[in-house]
Amino acid sequence: RTLEIDTVGLRFQKSLADLSRDIGNTKPTFIRCLKPNDEQKSTNVDRPRLVDQLRYCGVLDAVRVARAGYPVRLPHEAFLRRYATIIPSSEKEEQED
């Protein structure tokens, strides 16, 4: 009988491995929905409200980074190479199969 210690670090590693597996099995697409105004009127567009929403969800920062010439997203292989050290060895064996 082995003693399993459930630490925050081990839970994080398992969670990250699960996330990596799920991402590897899907083709994620993200859609941002913006609320044009608070009055729910179809013809009213509140530009400052839209800019605030874009800023708070990180879209404006992503545009700045992309315009500066940096990649916005890592390809899955590069992500796995960078973070492979924190994936438990049992998860690595499953991914190699």
Disulfide bonds with the S-S distance in Angstrom:
none
